[in-house]
Amino acid sequence: MAHDEYETIKVSTEDAIGTITLSRPKALNALNDKVMEEVVAAAEVMDADPAVRAIIITGDGPKAFAAGADIKEMSTLTYSEAFHKQLGARLGRLADVRKPTIAAVAGYALGGGCELAMLADILIAADTAVFGQPEVTLGVIPGLGGTQRLVRAVGKAKAMEVVLGGARLTAEQAERAGLAARVVPAAELMAEARALAGRIAAASAPAVAKAKDCVLRALETPLAEGLRYEQREFWSCFALQDQKEGMAAFIEKRKPVIQDK
Ligand code: HXC
């Protein structure tokens, strides 16, 4: 899909950083089918594009990253329809993107918005960010990983308070609980996200992809298996040209010429 064909997101690539901006500000960037399809399509295009080395996902406007799945679109769905269309499943495919993803969150990140932010590898929060999983108040439950990723990020006590009790986390609370990597002033959110993406983009892409893969593996494997997996991936790095160049450059006190090989 060409960049100008998207209807609900804005997409740009600059300095090796791809940015996907949810853009339905009048609906607080609520995630309707179209948004979910376009976010994943854009991320997949960027994942395959050698010119992109890191991907930022953010929301248009100061008020919301995303206020959840689109309630108006979902309200009349039957079980059969939700089942057959696999509601939300497509957006979950973001987890398959190999390049590093950064969620830059300002304002509301509720329901599917919070889940989308948690799908990213690194979450940077503006001091205006508000996180929550209010689904039970609507007669549903989180459907895009909220009950699984939140508990892994913040532990059972906080996750239960948020998922069952409708508690919202401020940016500060989200950072303290381990959901957000960092809180920054809202005006500096995108600059901070780009600076972080830029640091990632400067490193060897295959090494970054291996590192991401290993960290994510930790959420799914027992420690001993994860450690064995990491060792194999670590040893394989010595097949990379970037390892030879990176270490030689350090020893010769010069900047490495990274080739992604
Ligand atoms: C559709 C939404 C929406 C949503 C806001 N809007 N959230 N439309 N789906 N999730 C629309 C409103 O209808 C309104 O449009 C406009 O955005 C502005 O919202 P207001 O409510 O007027 O703003 P405000 O009073 O400031 O309140 C902000 C808010 C509130 C606290 C974020 O909008 C809110 O509670 N939204 C719903 C949050 C939520 O429950 N999310 C979980 C959804 S379920 P109009 O045109 O009506 O004025 C979910 C399941 C995930 O996410 C499963 C994944 C597949």
py3Dmol code that shows the C-alpha trace and the ligand (Angstrom):
import py3Dmol

protein = """\
ATOM      1  CA  MET A   1       0.000   0.000   0.000  1.00  0.00           C
ATOM      2  CA  ALA A   2       1.468   3.375  -0.970  1.00  0.00           C
ATOM      3  CA  HIS A   3       1.828   5.877   1.859  1.00  0.00           C
ATOM      4  CA  ASP A   4      -0.848   8.206   0.506  1.00  0.00           C
ATOM      5  CA  GLU A   5      -3.391   5.398   0.304  1.00  0.00           C
ATOM      6  CA  TYR A   6      -3.864   5.160   4.071  1.00  0.00           C
ATOM      7  CA  GLU A   7      -7.075   6.700   5.376  1.00  0.00           C
ATOM      8  CA  THR A   8      -6.739   6.477   9.133  1.00  0.00           C
ATOM      9  CA  ILE A   9      -3.027   6.749   9.771  1.00  0.00           C
ATOM     10  CA  LYS A  10      -0.192   9.027   8.709  1.00  0.00           C
ATOM     11  CA  VAL A  11       3.061   7.448   7.735  1.00  0.00           C
ATOM     12  CA  SER A  12       6.507   8.922   7.237  1.00  0.00           C
ATOM     13  CA  THR A  13      10.087   7.771   7.011  1.00  0.00           C
ATOM     14  CA  GLU A  14      12.950  10.047   7.921  1.00  0.00           C
ATOM     15  CA  ASP A  15      16.536   9.335   8.953  1.00  0.00           C
ATOM     16  CA  ALA A  16      15.847   5.581   8.892  1.00  0.00           C
ATOM     17  CA  ILE A  17      12.976   5.999  11.364  1.00  0.00           C
ATOM     18  CA  GLY A  18       9.486   5.052  10.272  1.00  0.00           C
ATOM     19  CA  THR A  19       6.634   6.775  12.053  1.00  0.00           C
ATOM     20  CA  ILE A  20       3.040   5.553  12.099  1.00  0.00           C
ATOM     21  CA  THR A  21       0.584   8.088  13.509  1.00  0.00           C
ATOM     22  CA  LEU A  22      -2.959   6.992  14.356  1.00  0.00           C
ATOM     23  CA  SER A  23      -5.082   9.730  12.931  1.00  0.00           C
ATOM     24  CA  ARG A  24      -8.732   9.793  13.928  1.00  0.00           C
ATOM     25  CA  PRO A  25      -8.433  12.637  16.423  1.00  0.00           C
ATOM     26  CA  LYS A  26     -12.182  13.321  16.508  1.00  0.00           C
ATOM     27  CA  ALA A  27     -12.705   9.772  17.824  1.00  0.00           C
ATOM     28  CA  LEU A  28      -9.616   9.991  20.054  1.00  0.00           C
ATOM     29  CA  ASN A  29      -7.857   7.677  17.575  1.00  0.00           C
ATOM     30  CA  ALA A  30     -10.205   4.817  18.402  1.00  0.00           C
ATOM     31  CA  LEU A  31      -9.122   1.625  16.709  1.00  0.00           C
ATOM     32  CA  ASN A  32     -11.699   0.654  14.116  1.00  0.00           C
ATOM     33  CA  ASP A  33     -11.091  -2.186  11.670  1.00  0.00           C
ATOM     34  CA  LYS A  34      -9.515   0.179   9.178  1.00  0.00           C
ATOM     35  CA  VAL A  35      -7.007   1.615  11.678  1.00  0.00           C
ATOM     36  CA  MET A  36      -6.024  -1.838  12.878  1.00  0.00           C
ATOM     37  CA  GLU A  37      -5.539  -3.067   9.306  1.00  0.00           C
ATOM     38  CA  GLU A  38      -3.583   0.016   8.255  1.00  0.00           C
ATOM     39  CA  VAL A  39      -1.279   0.093  11.286  1.00  0.00           C
ATOM     40  CA  VAL A  40      -0.226  -3.493  10.686  1.00  0.00           C
ATOM     41  CA  ALA A  41       0.040  -3.038   6.916  1.00  0.00           C
ATOM     42  CA  ALA A  42       2.265   0.021   7.387  1.00  0.00           C
ATOM     43  CA  ALA A  43       4.398  -1.726   9.991  1.00  0.00           C
ATOM     44  CA  GLU A  44       4.839  -4.723   7.695  1.00  0.00           C
ATOM     45  CA  VAL A  45       5.887  -2.468   4.810  1.00  0.00           C
ATOM     46  CA  MET A  46       8.414  -0.768   7.097  1.00  0.00           C
ATOM     47  CA  ASP A  47       9.633  -4.094   8.428  1.00  0.00           C
ATOM     48  CA  ALA A  48      10.459  -5.143   4.865  1.00  0.00           C
ATOM     49  CA  ASP A  49      11.984  -1.787   3.894  1.00  0.00           C
ATOM     50  CA  PRO A  50      15.778  -1.720   4.371  1.00  0.00           C
ATOM     51  CA  ALA A  51      15.597   2.076   4.645  1.00  0.00           C
ATOM     52  CA  VAL A  52      13.693   1.747   7.948  1.00  0.00           C
ATOM     53  CA  ARG A  53      15.642   0.694  11.041  1.00  0.00           C
ATOM     54  CA  ALA A  54      13.182   1.491  13.829  1.00  0.00           C
ATOM     55  CA  ILE A  55       9.448   2.177  13.948  1.00  0.00           C
ATOM     56  CA  ILE A  56       7.619   4.700  16.130  1.00  0.00           C
ATOM     57  CA  ILE A  57       3.875   4.353  16.711  1.00  0.00           C
ATOM     58  CA  THR A  58       2.072   7.384  18.080  1.00  0.00           C
ATOM     59  CA  GLY A  59      -1.298   9.144  18.106  1.00  0.00           C
ATOM     60  CA  ASP A  60      -2.408  12.338  16.447  1.00  0.00           C
ATOM     61  CA  GLY A  61      -3.233  15.172  18.822  1.00  0.00           C
ATOM     62  CA  PRO A  62      -2.398  15.754  22.462  1.00  0.00           C
ATOM     63  CA  LYS A  63      -5.497  14.132  23.921  1.00  0.00           C
ATOM     64  CA  ALA A  64      -5.120  10.484  23.013  1.00  0.00           C
ATOM     65  CA  PHE A  65      -2.714   7.847  21.834  1.00  0.00           C
ATOM     66  CA  ALA A  66      -5.857   5.723  21.322  1.00  0.00           C
ATOM     67  CA  ALA A  67      -9.015   5.546  23.440  1.00  0.00           C
ATOM     68  CA  GLY A  68      -9.459   1.869  22.667  1.00  0.00           C
ATOM     69  CA  ALA A  69     -11.115  -0.251  20.043  1.00  0.00           C
ATOM     70  CA  ASP A  70     -13.950   1.589  18.305  1.00  0.00           C
ATOM     71  CA  ILE A  71     -16.950   1.035  20.562  1.00  0.00           C
ATOM     72  CA  LYS A  72     -19.407   2.338  17.970  1.00  0.00           C
ATOM     73  CA  GLU A  73     -18.150  -0.154  15.402  1.00  0.00           C
ATOM     74  CA  MET A  74     -18.167  -3.078  17.858  1.00  0.00           C
ATOM     75  CA  SER A  75     -21.377  -2.380  19.719  1.00  0.00           C
ATOM     76  CA  THR A  76     -23.727  -4.509  17.582  1.00  0.00           C
ATOM     77  CA  LEU A  77     -21.340  -7.363  16.758  1.00  0.00           C
ATOM     78  CA  THR A  78     -22.555 -10.859  17.458  1.00  0.00           C
ATOM     79  CA  TYR A  79     -20.315 -13.557  18.880  1.00  0.00           C
ATOM     80  CA  SER A  80     -20.333 -15.248  15.510  1.00  0.00           C
ATOM     81  CA  GLU A  81     -19.181 -12.073  13.749  1.00  0.00           C
ATOM     82  CA  ALA A  82     -16.429 -11.388  16.294  1.00  0.00           C
ATOM     83  CA  PHE A  83     -15.277 -14.990  15.968  1.00  0.00           C
ATOM     84  CA  HIS A  84     -15.288 -15.110  12.189  1.00  0.00           C
ATOM     85  CA  LYS A  85     -13.623 -11.738  11.657  1.00  0.00           C
ATOM     86  CA  GLN A  86     -11.137 -12.578  14.427  1.00  0.00           C
ATOM     87  CA  LEU A  87     -11.717  -9.181  15.980  1.00  0.00           C
ATOM     88  CA  GLY A  88      -8.421  -7.602  16.943  1.00  0.00           C
ATOM     89  CA  ALA A  89      -6.258 -10.500  15.815  1.00  0.00           C
ATOM     90  CA  ARG A  90      -4.792  -8.653  12.849  1.00  0.00           C
ATOM     91  CA  LEU A  91      -3.438  -5.838  15.053  1.00  0.00           C
ATOM     92  CA  GLY A  92      -1.806  -8.475  17.219  1.00  0.00           C
ATOM     93  CA  ARG A  93       0.397  -9.367  14.243  1.00  0.00           C
ATOM     94  CA  LEU A  94       2.446  -6.292  15.187  1.00  0.00           C
ATOM     95  CA  ALA A  95       4.175  -8.682  17.546  1.00  0.00           C
ATOM     96  CA  ASP A  96       5.717 -10.360  14.490  1.00  0.00           C
ATOM     97  CA  VAL A  97       7.522  -7.214  13.324  1.00  0.00           C
ATOM     98  CA  ARG A  98      11.254  -7.879  13.612  1.00  0.00           C
ATOM     99  CA  LYS A  99      12.410  -4.279  13.698  1.00  0.00           C
ATOM    100  CA  PRO A 100      12.299  -2.443  17.017  1.00  0.00           C
ATOM    101  CA  THR A 101       9.038  -0.656  17.717  1.00  0.00           C
ATOM    102  CA  ILE A 102       8.566   2.287  20.050  1.00  0.00           C
ATOM    103  CA  ALA A 103       5.175   3.481  21.296  1.00  0.00           C
ATOM    104  CA  ALA A 104       5.203   7.226  21.965  1.00  0.00           C
ATOM    105  CA  VAL A 105       2.145   7.754  24.143  1.00  0.00           C
ATOM    106  CA  ALA A 106       0.502  11.064  24.994  1.00  0.00           C
ATOM    107  CA  GLY A 107      -2.952  11.314  26.542  1.00  0.00           C
ATOM    108  CA  TYR A 108      -5.356   8.391  26.795  1.00  0.00           C
ATOM    109  CA  ALA A 109      -4.118   4.885  26.094  1.00  0.00           C
ATOM    110  CA  LEU A 110      -7.191   2.920  27.115  1.00  0.00           C
ATOM    111  CA  GLY A 111      -8.368  -0.581  26.266  1.00  0.00           C
ATOM    112  CA  GLY A 112      -6.991  -1.520  22.854  1.00  0.00           C
ATOM    113  CA  GLY A 113      -4.923   1.691  22.985  1.00  0.00           C
ATOM    114  CA  CYS A 114      -3.089   0.467  26.067  1.00  0.00           C
ATOM    115  CA  GLU A 115      -2.747  -2.943  24.450  1.00  0.00           C
ATOM    116  CA  LEU A 116      -1.337  -1.438  21.255  1.00  0.00           C
ATOM    117  CA  ALA A 117       1.198   0.520  23.322  1.00  0.00           C
ATOM    118  CA  MET A 118       2.184  -2.693  25.116  1.00  0.00           C
ATOM    119  CA  LEU A 119       2.656  -4.477  21.787  1.00  0.00           C
ATOM    120  CA  ALA A 120       5.582  -2.155  21.091  1.00  0.00           C
ATOM    121  CA  ASP A 121       9.047  -3.076  22.320  1.00  0.00           C
ATOM    122  CA  ILE A 122       9.600   0.164  24.206  1.00  0.00           C
ATOM    123  CA  LEU A 123       6.943   2.473  25.605  1.00  0.00           C
ATOM    124  CA  ILE A 124       7.795   6.129  26.160  1.00  0.00           C
ATOM    125  CA  ALA A 125       5.108   8.108  27.939  1.00  0.00           C
ATOM    126  CA  ALA A 126       4.424  11.817  27.861  1.00  0.00           C
ATOM    127  CA  ASP A 127       3.614  13.208  31.293  1.00  0.00           C
ATOM    128  CA  THR A 128       0.016  13.493  30.029  1.00  0.00           C
ATOM    129  CA  ALA A 129      -0.346   9.767  29.372  1.00  0.00           C
ATOM    130  CA  VAL A 130      -3.139   7.816  31.076  1.00  0.00           C
ATOM    131  CA  PHE A 131      -3.255   4.027  30.841  1.00  0.00           C
ATOM    132  CA  GLY A 132      -6.207   1.775  31.571  1.00  0.00           C
ATOM    133  CA  GLN A 133      -8.174  -1.313  30.605  1.00  0.00           C
ATOM    134  CA  PRO A 134     -11.813  -0.301  31.144  1.00  0.00           C
ATOM    135  CA  GLU A 135     -13.279  -3.161  29.092  1.00  0.00           C
ATOM    136  CA  VAL A 136     -15.247  -4.794  31.928  1.00  0.00           C
ATOM    137  CA  THR A 137     -17.286  -1.601  32.266  1.00  0.00           C
ATOM    138  CA  LEU A 138     -18.443  -2.262  28.687  1.00  0.00           C
ATOM    139  CA  GLY A 139     -19.267  -5.898  29.312  1.00  0.00           C
ATOM    140  CA  VAL A 140     -16.169  -7.270  27.596  1.00  0.00           C
ATOM    141  CA  ILE A 141     -12.590  -8.050  28.545  1.00  0.00           C
ATOM    142  CA  PRO A 142      -9.285  -6.926  27.007  1.00  0.00           C
ATOM    143  CA  GLY A 143      -8.897  -8.730  23.692  1.00  0.00           C
ATOM    144  CA  LEU A 144      -5.541  -7.683  22.389  1.00  0.00           C
ATOM    145  CA  GLY A 145      -3.205  -8.964  25.070  1.00  0.00           C
ATOM    146  CA  GLY A 146      -4.260  -6.712  27.954  1.00  0.00           C
ATOM    147  CA  THR A 147      -4.709  -9.516  30.434  1.00  0.00           C
ATOM    148  CA  GLN A 148      -1.415 -11.102  29.406  1.00  0.00           C
ATOM    149  CA  ARG A 149       1.060  -8.327  28.647  1.00  0.00           C
ATOM    150  CA  LEU A 150      -0.043  -6.036  31.479  1.00  0.00           C
ATOM    151  CA  VAL A 151       0.509  -8.686  34.123  1.00  0.00           C
ATOM    152  CA  ARG A 152       3.940  -9.406  32.686  1.00  0.00           C
ATOM    153  CA  ALA A 153       4.784  -5.702  32.673  1.00  0.00           C
ATOM    154  CA  VAL A 154       3.457  -4.626  36.056  1.00  0.00           C
ATOM    155  CA  GLY A 155       2.759  -7.809  38.033  1.00  0.00           C
ATOM    156  CA  LYS A 156      -0.493  -9.347  39.230  1.00  0.00           C
ATOM    157  CA  ALA A 157      -1.498  -6.817  41.883  1.00  0.00           C
ATOM    158  CA  LYS A 158      -1.434  -3.741  39.644  1.00  0.00           C
ATOM    159  CA  ALA A 159      -2.740  -5.628  36.623  1.00  0.00           C
ATOM    160  CA  MET A 160      -5.768  -6.866  38.563  1.00  0.00           C
ATOM    161  CA  GLU A 161      -6.442  -3.381  39.904  1.00  0.00           C
ATOM    162  CA  VAL A 162      -6.394  -2.005  36.358  1.00  0.00           C
ATOM    163  CA  VAL A 163      -8.218  -4.840  34.550  1.00  0.00           C
ATOM    164  CA  LEU A 164     -10.855  -5.625  37.188  1.00  0.00           C
ATOM    165  CA  GLY A 165     -11.136  -2.345  39.032  1.00  0.00           C
ATOM    166  CA  GLY A 166     -10.826   0.067  36.156  1.00  0.00           C
ATOM    167  CA  ALA A 167      -7.890   1.837  37.795  1.00  0.00           C
ATOM    168  CA  ARG A 168      -6.027   4.184  35.530  1.00  0.00           C
ATOM    169  CA  LEU A 169      -2.278   4.602  35.686  1.00  0.00           C
ATOM    170  CA  THR A 170      -0.728   7.995  35.248  1.00  0.00           C
ATOM    171  CA  ALA A 171       2.502   8.245  33.296  1.00  0.00           C
ATOM    172  CA  GLU A 172       4.480   8.369  36.551  1.00  0.00           C
ATOM    173  CA  GLN A 173       2.694   5.298  37.909  1.00  0.00           C
ATOM    174  CA  ALA A 174       3.206   3.485  34.610  1.00  0.00           C
ATOM    175  CA  GLU A 175       6.924   4.164  34.759  1.00  0.00           C
ATOM    176  CA  ARG A 176       7.180   3.119  38.396  1.00  0.00           C
ATOM    177  CA  ALA A 177       5.233  -0.074  37.683  1.00  0.00           C
ATOM    178  CA  GLY A 178       7.438  -0.998  34.727  1.00  0.00           C
ATOM    179  CA  LEU A 179       4.974  -0.348  31.915  1.00  0.00           C
ATOM    180  CA  ALA A 180       6.678   2.753  30.550  1.00  0.00           C
ATOM    181  CA  ALA A 181      10.427   2.902  30.044  1.00  0.00           C
ATOM    182  CA  ARG A 182      10.471   6.638  30.592  1.00  0.00           C
ATOM    183  CA  VAL A 183       8.261   9.679  31.185  1.00  0.00           C
ATOM    184  CA  VAL A 184       9.073  12.874  29.336  1.00  0.00           C
ATOM    185  CA  PRO A 185       7.395  16.272  29.058  1.00  0.00           C
ATOM    186  CA  ALA A 186       4.655  16.074  26.415  1.00  0.00           C
ATOM    187  CA  ALA A 187       6.328  18.696  24.248  1.00  0.00           C
ATOM    188  CA  GLU A 188       9.448  16.558  24.055  1.00  0.00           C
ATOM    189  CA  LEU A 189       7.758  13.204  23.427  1.00  0.00           C
ATOM    190  CA  MET A 190       8.470  12.850  19.723  1.00  0.00           C
ATOM    191  CA  ALA A 191      11.992  14.263  19.986  1.00  0.00           C
ATOM    192  CA  GLU A 192      12.771  11.754  22.741  1.00  0.00           C
ATOM    193  CA  ALA A 193      11.232   8.882  20.779  1.00  0.00           C
ATOM    194  CA  ARG A 194      13.202   9.872  17.675  1.00  0.00           C
ATOM    195  CA  ALA A 195      16.429  10.181  19.654  1.00  0.00           C
ATOM    196  CA  LEU A 196      15.947   6.680  21.033  1.00  0.00           C
ATOM    197  CA  ALA A 197      15.004   5.325  17.593  1.00  0.00           C
ATOM    198  CA  GLY A 198      18.081   7.053  16.196  1.00  0.00           C
ATOM    199  CA  ARG A 199      20.354   5.318  18.705  1.00  0.00           C
ATOM    200  CA  ILE A 200      18.812   1.981  17.744  1.00  0.00           C
ATOM    201  CA  ALA A 201      19.090   2.821  14.037  1.00  0.00           C
ATOM    202  CA  ALA A 202      22.805   3.488  14.393  1.00  0.00           C
ATOM    203  CA  ALA A 203      23.521  -0.051  15.593  1.00  0.00           C
ATOM    204  CA  SER A 204      23.857  -3.239  13.535  1.00  0.00           C
ATOM    205  CA  ALA A 205      20.352  -4.216  12.406  1.00  0.00           C
ATOM    206  CA  PRO A 206      20.938  -7.979  12.660  1.00  0.00           C
ATOM    207  CA  ALA A 207      22.374  -7.589  16.163  1.00  0.00           C
ATOM    208  CA  VAL A 208      19.422  -5.415  17.172  1.00  0.00           C
ATOM    209  CA  ALA A 209      16.966  -7.953  15.737  1.00  0.00           C
ATOM    210  CA  LYS A 210      18.684 -10.799  17.613  1.00  0.00           C
ATOM    211  CA  ALA A 211      18.659  -8.797  20.845  1.00  0.00           C
ATOM    212  CA  LYS A 212      14.956  -8.003  20.477  1.00  0.00           C
ATOM    213  CA  ASP A 213      14.184 -11.633  19.724  1.00  0.00           C
ATOM    214  CA  CYS A 214      16.078 -12.791  22.821  1.00  0.00           C
ATOM    215  CA  VAL A 215      14.421 -10.293  25.175  1.00  0.00           C
ATOM    216  CA  LEU A 216      10.959 -11.244  23.913  1.00  0.00           C
ATOM    217  CA  ARG A 217      11.867 -14.921  24.249  1.00  0.00           C
ATOM    218  CA  ALA A 218      12.394 -14.345  27.979  1.00  0.00           C
ATOM    219  CA  LEU A 219       8.649 -13.800  28.340  1.00  0.00           C
ATOM    220  CA  GLU A 220       7.907 -17.206  26.875  1.00  0.00           C
ATOM    221  CA  THR A 221      10.581 -19.622  28.046  1.00  0.00           C
ATOM    222  CA  PRO A 222      11.969 -20.993  31.297  1.00  0.00           C
ATOM    223  CA  LEU A 223      15.232 -19.275  32.288  1.00  0.00           C
ATOM    224  CA  ALA A 224      17.540 -22.176  31.395  1.00  0.00           C
ATOM    225  CA  GLU A 225      16.095 -22.479  27.883  1.00  0.00           C
ATOM    226  CA  GLY A 226      16.189 -18.701  27.426  1.00  0.00           C
ATOM    227  CA  LEU A 227      19.841 -18.614  28.456  1.00  0.00           C
ATOM    228  CA  ARG A 228      20.696 -21.400  26.027  1.00  0.00           C
ATOM    229  CA  TYR A 229      18.823 -19.547  23.276  1.00  0.00           C
ATOM    230  CA  GLU A 230      20.693 -16.327  24.068  1.00  0.00           C
ATOM    231  CA  GLN A 231      24.059 -18.101  23.984  1.00  0.00           C
ATOM    232  CA  ARG A 232      23.380 -19.574  20.561  1.00  0.00           C
ATOM    233  CA  GLU A 233      22.303 -16.185  19.264  1.00  0.00           C
ATOM    234  CA  PHE A 234      25.322 -14.529  20.906  1.00  0.00           C
ATOM    235  CA  TRP A 235      27.756 -16.996  19.362  1.00  0.00           C
ATOM    236  CA  SER A 236      26.115 -16.531  15.961  1.00  0.00           C
ATOM    237  CA  CYS A 237      26.950 -12.821  16.121  1.00  0.00           C
ATOM    238  CA  PHE A 238      30.566 -13.779  15.441  1.00  0.00           C
ATOM    239  CA  ALA A 239      29.458 -14.662  11.909  1.00  0.00           C
ATOM    240  CA  LEU A 240      28.506 -11.011  11.374  1.00  0.00           C
ATOM    241  CA  GLN A 241      30.727  -8.607   9.487  1.00  0.00           C
ATOM    242  CA  ASP A 242      29.358  -5.948  11.840  1.00  0.00           C
ATOM    243  CA  GLN A 243      30.942  -7.768  14.801  1.00  0.00           C
ATOM    244  CA  LYS A 244      34.366  -7.714  13.136  1.00  0.00           C
ATOM    245  CA  GLU A 245      33.976  -4.075  12.160  1.00  0.00           C
ATOM    246  CA  GLY A 246      32.373  -2.976  15.436  1.00  0.00           C
ATOM    247  CA  MET A 247      35.105  -4.450  17.597  1.00  0.00           C
ATOM    248  CA  ALA A 248      37.919  -3.367  15.259  1.00  0.00           C
ATOM    249  CA  ALA A 249      36.545   0.185  15.286  1.00  0.00           C
ATOM    250  CA  PHE A 250      36.497   0.186  19.083  1.00  0.00           C
ATOM    251  CA  ILE A 251      40.109  -0.972  19.243  1.00  0.00           C
ATOM    252  CA  GLU A 252      41.193   1.531  16.583  1.00  0.00           C
ATOM    253  CA  LYS A 253      39.243   4.306  18.388  1.00  0.00           C
ATOM    254  CA  ARG A 254      37.106   5.191  15.370  1.00  0.00           C
ATOM    255  CA  LYS A 255      33.442   5.028  14.454  1.00  0.00           C
ATOM    256  CA  PRO A 256      32.320   1.680  13.010  1.00  0.00           C
ATOM    257  CA  VAL A 257      30.969   1.423   9.487  1.00  0.00           C
ATOM    258  CA  ILE A 258      27.890  -0.721  10.059  1.00  0.00           C
ATOM    259  CA  GLN A 259      26.825  -2.794   7.056  1.00  0.00           C
ATOM    260  CA  ASP A 260      24.027  -4.914   8.512  1.00  0.00           C
ATOM    261  CA  LYS A 261      25.909  -8.032   7.465  1.00  0.00           C
TER     262      LYS A 261
END
"""
ligand_1 = """\
55
HXC
C -15.376 5.063 19.654
C -14.746 6.876 20.895
C -13.984 6.047 21.750
C -13.950 4.657 21.456
C -13.825 8.070 22.439
N -14.605 8.115 21.368
N -13.433 6.829 22.699
N -15.428 6.377 19.859
N -14.662 4.226 20.410
N -13.231 3.799 22.177
C -15.249 9.296 20.767
C -16.429 9.777 21.571
O -17.581 9.040 21.242
C -16.511 11.220 21.128
O -17.096 11.324 19.860
C -15.058 11.593 20.960
O -14.353 10.385 20.784
C -14.500 12.310 22.165
O -14.727 11.506 23.311
P -15.407 12.064 24.643
O -15.886 10.876 25.400
O -16.389 13.137 24.336
O -14.153 12.729 25.369
P -13.894 12.866 26.930
O -15.157 13.263 27.650
O -12.706 13.769 27.068
O -13.522 11.412 27.455
C -12.353 10.773 26.955
C -12.390 9.268 27.342
C -13.723 8.655 26.867
C -12.241 9.099 28.852
C -11.174 8.598 26.667
O -13.901 8.964 25.485
C -13.795 7.167 26.994
O -14.013 6.652 28.098
N -13.673 6.456 25.871
C -13.840 5.013 25.844
C -12.648 4.325 26.474
C -12.837 2.824 26.499
O -13.771 2.311 27.154
N -11.987 2.118 25.780
C -12.055 0.641 25.697
C -12.810 0.209 24.478
S -12.945 -1.512 24.391
P -18.619 11.821 19.651
O -18.718 11.972 18.164
O -19.459 10.729 20.200
O -18.715 13.109 20.406
C -11.457 -2.020 23.799
C -11.320 -3.490 23.612
C -10.024 -3.837 22.936
O -10.593 -1.263 23.547
C -10.128 -5.104 22.180
C -9.146 -5.155 21.011
C -9.688 -5.796 19.793
"""
view = py3Dmol.view(width=600, height=400)
view.addModel(protein, "pdb")
view.setStyle({"model": 0}, {"cartoon": {"style": "trace"}})
view.addModel(ligand_1, "xyz")
view.setStyle({"model": 1}, {"stick": {}})
view.zoomTo()
view.show()
